[in-house]
Amino acid sequence: MSSPVPAGVTRRIFIDKQSPKAYHALVQTSEAVRATAADAGLERTLVELVNLRVSQINGCAYCLHVHTRAALRAGDTPERLGVLAAWRDTELFTPVERAALALAEATTAAADAGAQDAAYAAAREVLSDDQTAAVIWVAVTINAFNRVSIMSRHPVRPEH
């Protein structure tokens, strides 16, 4: 099943539907990462902030849609979600959240070694080994889901 295609645009397959075994393995990885984050003591709201920030960077409308709803269900506020793209310029995020967001950004834009080193060093000041690893895994996993949704052109439809 694929989404409607404008004239001149190549129809995309939903790779999750086309290759369900591979997609199921990614879902299982996501479930393991979610458990790892919880075991490391990371709040669900922080995990969703990472999911959202990475999805913003990658421009994945589908994952932004899914994880905005998940963040709100987890107890985050519209105010914080509305300024997430400019999190550095606000006082709405805790030091742990700020460190996790910077680390997630560095994981997503891995080519910038200087920013990666700075984010990693800052994260190590406030995150445990388990928390550092969990944040990186959350960022790696949502990056993979972003690619699946972007390349499949998963639609975001109005909710009724």
N, CA, C and O of each residue as an XYZ file, in Angstrom:
640
protein
N       0.855     -1.168      0.000
C       0.000      0.000      0.000
C       0.901      1.231      0.000
O       1.837      1.304      0.796
N       0.649      2.161     -0.840
C       1.428      3.394     -0.869
C       0.493      4.582     -0.895
O      -0.700      4.458     -1.174
N       1.063      5.736     -0.599
C       0.252      6.949     -0.518
C       0.026      7.538     -1.901
O       0.743      7.204     -2.845
N      -0.987      8.431     -2.029
C      -1.225      9.097     -3.311
C       0.031      9.845     -3.753
O       0.767     10.392     -2.932
N       0.259      9.858     -5.055
C       1.484     10.437     -5.590
C       1.156     11.572     -6.545
O       0.390     11.390     -7.491
N       1.737     12.756     -6.299
C       1.529     13.861     -7.246
C       2.161     13.545     -8.603
O       3.054     12.703     -8.694
N       1.703     14.208     -9.632
C       2.243     14.015    -10.972
C       3.744     14.296    -10.973
O       4.201     15.257    -10.355
N       4.500     13.460    -11.664
C       5.935     13.648    -11.786
C       6.754     13.108    -10.630
O       7.980     13.215    -10.650
N       6.109     12.528     -9.618
C       6.817     11.986     -8.469
C       6.716     10.464     -8.513
O       5.641      9.912     -8.750
N       7.836      9.797     -8.283
C       7.851      8.336     -8.291
C       7.098      7.786     -7.092
O       7.306      8.227     -5.961
N       6.222      6.818     -7.345
C       5.464      6.171     -6.275
C       6.430      5.437     -5.356
O       7.342      4.751     -5.817
N       6.225      5.588     -4.067
C       7.065      4.928     -3.061
C       6.332      3.711     -2.506
O       5.110      3.712     -2.362
N       7.095      2.692     -2.204
C       6.531      1.564     -1.473
C       6.705      1.837      0.011
O       7.636      2.534      0.414
N       5.829      1.301      0.808
C       6.001      1.355      2.259
C       6.958      0.222      2.603
O       6.554     -0.941      2.628
N       8.224      0.547      2.869
C       9.214     -0.511      3.069
C       8.928     -1.347      4.312
O       9.361     -2.496      4.396
N       8.207     -0.785      5.273
C       7.824     -1.566      6.444
C       6.835     -2.667      6.072
O       6.865     -3.757      6.642
N       5.966     -2.375      5.119
C       4.995     -3.378      4.654
C       5.644     -4.344      3.653
O       5.321     -5.532      3.624
N       6.552     -3.825      2.845
C       7.209     -4.640      1.828
C       8.160     -5.663      2.459
O       8.307     -6.774      1.951
N       8.792     -5.290      3.548
C       9.774     -6.153      4.224
C       9.411     -6.270      5.705
O      10.113     -5.733      6.562
N       8.318     -6.969      6.004
C       7.822     -6.979      7.385
C       8.781     -7.609      8.389
O       8.789     -7.199      9.550
N       9.579     -8.576      7.993
C      10.527     -9.186      8.944
C      11.579     -8.177      9.377
O      11.918     -8.096     10.557
N      12.089     -7.418      8.437
C      13.084     -6.396      8.781
C      12.459     -5.322      9.666
O      13.070     -4.884     10.641
N      11.246     -4.901      9.331
C      10.572     -3.881     10.130
C      10.276     -4.397     11.537
O      10.441     -3.670     12.516
N       9.844     -5.638     11.633
C       9.563     -6.216     12.946
C      10.833     -6.242     13.800
O      10.770     -6.003     15.006
N      11.975     -6.530     13.189
C      13.245     -6.512     13.927
C      13.537     -5.107     14.446
O      14.038     -4.951     15.559
N      13.225     -4.078     13.646
C      13.419     -2.697     14.091
C      12.468     -2.365     15.244
O      12.861     -1.688     16.194
N      11.238     -2.831     15.165
C      10.282     -2.614     16.254
C      10.778     -3.305     17.527
O      10.694     -2.730     18.612
N      11.288     -4.517     17.406
C      11.826     -5.219     18.571
C      13.013     -4.463     19.165
O      13.160     -4.387     20.385
N      13.850     -3.911     18.303
C      14.974     -3.104     18.776
C      14.450     -1.902     19.545
O      14.965     -1.577     20.614
N      13.439     -1.245     19.015
C      12.848     -0.085     19.672
C      12.301     -0.450     21.046
O      12.474      0.305     22.003
N      11.652     -1.586     21.149
C      11.124     -2.035     22.439
C      12.248     -2.299     23.437
O      12.130     -1.958     24.613
N      13.342     -2.909     22.965
C      14.496     -3.156     23.833
C      15.137     -1.841     24.271
O      15.556     -1.710     25.420
N      15.214     -0.879     23.375
C      15.785      0.426     23.695
C      14.904      1.152     24.707
O      15.415      1.770     25.642
N      13.590      1.082     24.530
C      12.665      1.708     25.492
C      12.863      1.105     26.884
O      12.874      1.832     27.877
N      13.017     -0.208     26.962
C      13.252     -0.873     28.245
C      14.616     -0.481     28.821
O      14.747     -0.279     30.028
N      15.616     -0.375     27.970
C      16.951      0.048     28.405
C      16.903      1.446     29.000
O      17.511      1.709     30.037
N      16.180      2.340     28.340
C      16.046      3.710     28.840
C      15.344      3.725     30.197
O      15.770      4.429     31.112
N      14.282      2.958     30.323
C      13.562      2.895     31.599
C      14.452      2.309     32.691
O      14.484      2.819     33.811
N      15.173      1.240     32.365
C      16.079      0.619     33.338
C      17.182      1.584     33.776
O      17.666      1.506     34.905
N      17.577      2.490     32.885
C      18.615      3.471     33.196
C      18.063      4.654     33.986
O      18.815      5.538     34.395
N      16.746      4.667     34.198
C      16.129      5.736     34.976
C      15.745      6.963     34.170
O      15.503      8.026     34.742
N      15.683      6.835     32.855
C      15.276      7.966     32.025
C      13.757      8.039     31.973
O      13.080      7.041     31.727
N      13.236      9.231     32.206
C      11.790      9.452     32.142
C      11.300      9.263     30.709
O      12.030      9.517     29.750
N      10.060      8.816     30.581
C       9.469      8.642     29.249
C       9.397      9.981     28.510
O       9.542     10.024     27.289
N       9.173     11.072     29.247
C       9.128     12.380     28.598
C      10.473     12.716     27.956
O      10.507     13.290     26.868
N      11.569     12.371     28.605
C      12.887     12.634     28.033
C      13.091     11.804     26.763
O      13.597     12.313     25.763
N      12.704     10.549     26.801
C      12.818      9.691     25.616
C      12.035     10.296     24.459
O      12.517     10.317     23.327
N      10.842     10.782     24.732
C      10.028     11.378     23.669
C      10.614     12.698     23.175
O      10.501     13.017     21.992
N      11.241     13.474     24.072
C      11.925     14.686     23.622
C      13.035     14.346     22.634
O      13.200     15.021     21.618
N      13.792     13.299     22.936
C      14.854     12.853     22.020
C      14.239     12.404     20.696
O      14.719     12.780     19.627
N      13.185     11.607     20.767
C      12.520     11.165     19.537
C      12.050     12.352     18.700
O      12.209     12.361     17.479
N      11.483     13.333     19.349
C      10.983     14.510     18.634
C      12.109     15.364     18.069
O      12.030     15.811     16.925
N      13.148     15.594     18.851
C      14.232     16.468     18.371
C      14.934     15.841     17.171
O      15.228     16.533     16.196
N      15.202     14.553     17.233
C      15.835     13.871     16.099
C      14.911     13.926     14.882
O      15.370     14.161     13.764
N      13.631     13.714     15.094
C      12.669     13.762     13.990
C      12.559     15.161     13.405
O      12.340     15.307     12.202
N      12.707     16.198     14.231
C      12.744     17.573     13.720
C      13.952     17.766     12.810
O      13.829     18.303     11.709
N      15.103     17.333     13.267
C      16.336     17.487     12.488
C      16.210     16.782     11.143
O      16.626     17.310     10.112
N      15.634     15.585     11.166
C      15.512     14.783      9.949
C      14.314     15.179      9.089
O      14.207     14.738      7.944
N      13.418     15.996      9.619
C      12.243     16.414      8.856
C      11.264     15.289      8.604
O      10.694     15.189      7.517
N      11.062     14.437      9.604
C      10.153     13.302      9.453
C       8.777     13.654     10.030
O       8.554     13.552     11.236
N       7.876     14.063      9.166
C       6.539     14.479      9.594
C       5.798     13.357     10.310
O       5.144     13.599     11.324
N       5.892     12.138      9.797
C       5.164     11.020     10.394
C       5.628     10.775     11.835
O       4.799     10.635     12.735
N       6.950     10.721     12.058
C       7.460     10.472     13.407
C       7.187     11.652     14.336
O       6.957     11.456     15.530
N       7.209     12.881     13.799
C       6.834     14.036     14.613
C       5.384     13.906     15.074
O       5.069     14.199     16.228
N       4.513     13.473     14.188
C       3.104     13.280     14.521
C       2.948     12.229     15.624
O       2.271     12.466     16.625
N       3.571     11.086     15.436
C       3.462      9.978     16.395
C       4.041     10.368     17.750
O       3.416     10.130     18.784
N       5.232     10.964     17.753
C       5.916     11.201     19.023
C       5.453     12.464     19.742
O       5.678     12.598     20.945
N       4.818     13.386     19.039
C       4.181     14.509     19.733
C       3.039     13.982     20.589
O       2.901     14.353     21.755
N       2.221     13.115     20.002
C       1.118     12.523     20.781
C       1.657     11.699     21.944
O       1.102     11.742     23.042
N       2.738     10.947     21.712
C       3.325     10.128     22.781
C       3.876     11.004     23.902
O       3.729     10.670     25.078
N       4.506     12.115     23.551
C       5.053     13.025     24.568
C       3.938     13.633     25.415
O       4.065     13.742     26.635
N       2.862     14.019     24.773
C       1.728     14.572     25.519
C       1.119     13.515     26.431
O       0.776     13.811     27.575
N       0.979     12.283     25.937
C       0.458     11.191     26.780
C       1.378     10.914     27.966
O       0.916     10.543     29.045
N       2.689     11.098     27.756
C       3.657     10.858     28.830
C       3.679     11.984     29.854
O       4.315     11.864     30.901
N       2.979     13.089     29.551
C       2.872     14.176     30.512
C       3.639     15.437     30.162
O       3.686     16.370     30.964
N       4.235     15.485     28.991
C       4.922     16.720     28.608
C       3.897     17.785     28.240
O       2.714     17.486     28.078
N       4.351     19.021     28.107
C       3.427     20.132     27.886
C       3.539     20.674     26.464
O       4.601     20.597     25.847
N       2.441     21.220     25.949
C       2.500     21.868     24.636
C       3.529     22.999     24.604
O       4.169     23.222     23.577
N       3.689     23.706     25.711
C       4.661     24.805     25.770
C       6.075     24.297     25.476
O       6.787     24.873     24.654
N       6.473     23.224     26.146
C       7.819     22.680     25.943
C       7.971     22.101     24.540
O       8.995     22.308     23.888
N       6.970     21.386     24.082
C       7.059     20.784     22.749
C       7.103     21.860     21.670
O       7.748     21.682     20.636
N       6.419     22.973     21.909
C       6.389     24.055     20.939
C       7.725     24.754     20.762
O       7.985     25.326     19.703
N       8.572     24.720     21.773
C       9.877     25.382     21.673
C      11.037     24.402     21.577
O      12.198     24.802     21.662
N      10.735     23.146     21.404
C      11.790     22.131     21.399
C      12.879     22.407     20.367
O      14.054     22.173     20.647
N      12.525     22.890     19.203
C      13.531     23.157     18.170
C      14.536     24.219     18.624
O      15.654     24.272     18.114
N      14.144     25.054     19.573
C      15.016     26.105     20.104
C      15.305     25.872     21.587
O      15.394     26.830     22.355
N      15.449     24.634     21.989
C      15.603     24.277     23.401
C      16.761     24.992     24.079
O      16.688     25.278     25.274
N      17.822     25.284     23.348
C      18.988     25.961     23.943
C      18.652     27.388     24.396
O      19.314     27.939     25.275
N      17.628     27.973     23.792
C      17.277     29.365     24.055
C      16.169     29.526     25.089
O      15.599     30.607     25.231
N      15.866     28.454     25.806
C      14.808     28.507     26.813
C      15.340     28.037     28.155
O      16.454     27.522     28.259
N      14.526     28.224     29.169
C      14.836     27.701     30.497
C      13.858     26.584     30.864
O      13.678     26.267     32.040
N      13.231     25.996     29.850
C      12.172     25.014     30.095
C      12.668     23.573     30.242
O      11.884     22.680     30.565
N      13.951     23.343     30.010
C      14.465     21.980     30.024
C      15.522     21.828     31.116
O      16.342     22.720     31.335
N      15.488     20.699     31.786
C      16.417     20.422     32.883
C      17.825     20.186     32.333
O      17.991     19.958     31.134
N      18.838     20.239     33.199
C      20.194     19.929     32.746
C      20.311     18.529     32.130
O      21.041     18.345     31.156
N      19.611     17.557     32.679
C      19.644     16.204     32.118
C      18.998     16.188     30.730
O      19.539     15.583     29.804
N      17.859     16.841     30.581
C      17.200     16.911     29.272
C      18.080     17.633     28.260
O      18.177     17.206     27.110
N      18.718     18.717     28.674
C      19.582     19.478     27.782
C      20.761     18.619     27.319
O      21.124     18.630     26.143
N      21.344     17.886     28.243
C      22.465     17.012     27.886
C      22.007     15.919     26.922
O      22.704     15.600     25.959
N      20.838     15.353     27.186
C      20.312     14.297     26.310
C      19.994     14.842     24.923
O      20.272     14.185     23.920
N      19.417     16.028     24.859
C      19.095     16.621     23.561
C      20.358     16.916     22.753
O      20.405     16.653     21.552
N      21.372     17.458     23.410
C      22.632     17.735     22.713
C      23.280     16.444     22.223
O      23.810     16.387     21.113
N      23.231     15.417     23.053
C      23.807     14.129     22.662
C      23.027     13.514     21.506
O      23.623     12.934     20.599
N      21.710     13.634     21.528
C      20.885     13.120     20.429
C      21.182     13.869     19.133
O      21.273     13.258     18.068
N      21.334     15.186     19.222
C      21.680     15.967     18.034
C      23.040     15.547     17.486
O      23.209     15.418     16.274
N      24.010     15.332     18.375
C      25.343     14.911     17.943
C      25.322     13.516     17.327
O      26.082     13.233     16.401
N      24.463     12.654     17.834
C      24.319     11.317     17.274
C      23.706     11.393     15.880
O      24.076     10.623     14.993
N      22.784     12.308     15.689
C      22.086     12.457     14.410
C      22.976     13.109     13.363
O      22.957     12.710     12.199
N      23.745     14.098     13.762
C      24.659     14.788     12.848
C      26.087     14.349     13.178
O      26.929     15.166     13.551
N      26.340     13.072     13.037
C      27.590     12.465     13.495
C      28.832     12.971     12.768
O      29.942     12.745     13.250
N      28.691     13.638     11.644
C      29.849     14.100     10.893
C      30.581     15.248     11.588
O      31.747     15.501     11.284
N      29.925     15.943     12.509
C      30.551     17.058     13.211
C      31.221     16.528     14.480
O      30.617     16.492     15.552
N      32.481     16.119     14.332
C      33.202     15.488     15.438
C      33.381     16.420     16.627
O      33.328     15.970     17.771
N      33.590     17.704     16.383
C      33.762     18.656     17.482
C      32.504     18.790     18.316
O      32.555     18.753     19.546
N      31.375     18.945     17.643
C      30.094     19.044     18.353
C      29.795     17.727     19.069
O      29.260     17.723     20.177
N      30.137     16.635     18.441
C      29.914     15.329     19.051
C      30.730     15.193     20.340
O      30.206     14.745     21.360
N      32.013     15.578     20.296
C      32.861     15.498     21.486
C      32.336     16.398     22.605
O      32.310     16.002     23.770
N      31.917     17.613     22.240
C      31.407     18.548     23.252
C      30.116     18.031     23.877
O      29.945     18.095     25.094
N      29.217     17.523     23.056
C      27.951     17.000     23.569
C      28.188     15.781     24.455
O      27.552     15.630     25.497
N      29.096     14.924     24.039
C      29.387     13.722     24.819
C      29.981     14.105     26.177
O      29.587     13.558     27.207
N      30.921     15.038     26.176
C      31.539     15.471     27.431
C      30.497     16.094     28.362
O      30.494     15.814     29.561
N      29.617     16.934     27.821
C      28.573     17.556     28.637
C      27.617     16.498     29.185
O      27.203     16.575     30.341
N      27.271     15.523     28.371
C      26.366     14.457     28.818
C      26.987     13.661     29.950
O      26.289     13.275     30.888
N      28.271     13.412     29.880
C      28.937     12.608     30.901
C      28.958     13.310     32.255
O      29.158     12.672     33.288
N      28.750     14.628     32.247
C      28.708     15.362     33.512
C      27.412     15.131     34.271
O      27.388     15.261     35.495
N      26.319     14.787     33.565
C      25.020     14.657     34.243
C      24.327     13.320     33.999
O      23.335     13.013     34.661
N      24.830     12.524     33.066
C      24.217     11.225     32.776
C      25.149     10.099     33.194
O      26.365     10.186     33.026
N      24.565      9.047     33.739
C      25.350      7.854     34.077
C      25.771      7.134     32.792
O      25.327      7.486     31.699
N      26.618      6.137     32.936
C      27.005      5.327     31.773
C      25.773      4.723     31.108
O      25.627      4.777     29.887
N      24.887      4.147     31.921
C      23.675      3.524     31.380
C      22.781      4.552     30.694
O      22.223      4.277     29.633
N      22.643      5.726     31.287
C      21.811      6.763     30.684
C      22.413      7.290     29.387
O      21.692      7.534     28.419
N      23.726      7.465     29.366
C      24.401      7.919     28.144
C      24.166      6.925     27.019
O      23.793      7.305     25.909
N      24.387      5.655     27.313
C      24.178      4.617     26.300
C      22.722      4.597     25.845
O      22.450      4.466     24.652
N      21.789      4.724     26.776
C      20.365      4.674     26.429
C      19.978      5.848     25.527
O      19.248      5.658     24.554
N      20.449      7.042     25.828
C      20.125      8.202     24.990
C      20.651      7.989     23.582
O      19.952      8.272     22.610
N      21.873      7.494     23.464
C      22.431      7.244     22.131
C      21.601      6.200     21.400
O      21.319      6.359     20.213
N      21.204      5.131     22.093
C      20.372      4.106     21.457
C      19.015      4.657     21.023
O      18.521      4.313     19.949
N      18.412      5.508     21.848
C      17.130      6.126     21.462
C      17.332      6.935     20.179
O      16.531      6.834     19.249
N      18.391      7.732     20.128
C      18.655      8.550     18.941
C      18.928      7.684     17.710
O      18.431      7.978     16.623
N      19.704      6.635     17.874
C      19.999      5.729     16.749
C      18.713      5.088     16.233
O      18.498      5.000     15.024
N      17.871      4.648     17.142
C      16.645      3.952     16.749
C      15.657      4.888     16.059
O      15.083      4.526     15.032
N      15.451      6.089     16.608
C      14.504      6.993     15.949
C      15.056      7.456     14.610
O      14.284      7.695     13.681
N      16.370      7.588     14.489
C      16.948      7.902     13.182
C      16.577      6.825     12.168
O      16.246      7.144     11.026
N      16.626      5.564     12.565
C      16.255      4.475     11.656
C      14.774      4.565     11.279
O      14.421      4.427     10.108
N      13.911      4.795     12.269
C      12.481      4.927     11.972
C      12.211      6.138     11.075
O      11.353      6.082     10.194
N      12.944      7.231     11.302
C      12.790      8.405     10.430
C      13.078      8.034      8.987
O      12.339      8.432      8.087
N      14.139      7.280      8.755
C      14.489      6.899      7.383
C      13.418      6.017      6.764
O      13.087      6.174      5.589
N      12.872      5.087      7.547
C      11.793      4.229      7.040
C      10.603      5.088      6.615
O      10.073      4.917      5.517
N      10.187      6.004      7.475
C       9.008      6.827      7.176
C       9.260      7.824      6.056
O       8.392      8.037      5.210
N      10.436      8.437      6.042
C      10.756      9.405      4.993
C      10.836      8.720      3.633
O      10.261      9.204      2.659
N      11.543      7.603      3.563
C      11.704      6.923      2.283
C      10.405      6.271      1.810
O      10.210      6.073      0.611
N       9.523      5.941      2.744
C       8.222      5.371      2.385
C       7.181      6.456      2.132
O       6.112      6.188      1.584
N       7.500      7.662      2.529
C       6.540      8.781      2.488
C       5.254      8.427      3.241
O       4.147      8.581      2.727
N       5.438      7.946      4.479
C       4.268      7.663      5.303
C       3.454      8.939      5.463
O       4.000      9.980      5.830
N       2.165      8.871      5.193
C       1.352     10.088      5.261
C       0.957     10.456      6.700
O       0.831      9.601      7.576
N       0.775     11.729      6.893
C       0.202     12.239      8.139
C      -1.163     12.797      7.740
O      -1.268     13.777      7.002
N      -2.187     12.150      8.246
C      -3.552     12.540      7.895
C      -4.216     13.233      9.076
O      -3.871     12.973     10.229
N      -5.157     14.106      8.792
C      -5.887     14.765      9.888
C      -6.610     13.732     10.748
O      -7.111     12.721     10.254
N      -6.647     14.018     12.046
C      -7.394     13.154     12.950
C      -8.823     13.677     13.023
O      -9.058     14.885     13.042
N      -9.745     12.771     13.063
C     -11.167     13.176     13.089
C     -11.722     13.061     14.482
O     -12.896     13.356     14.705
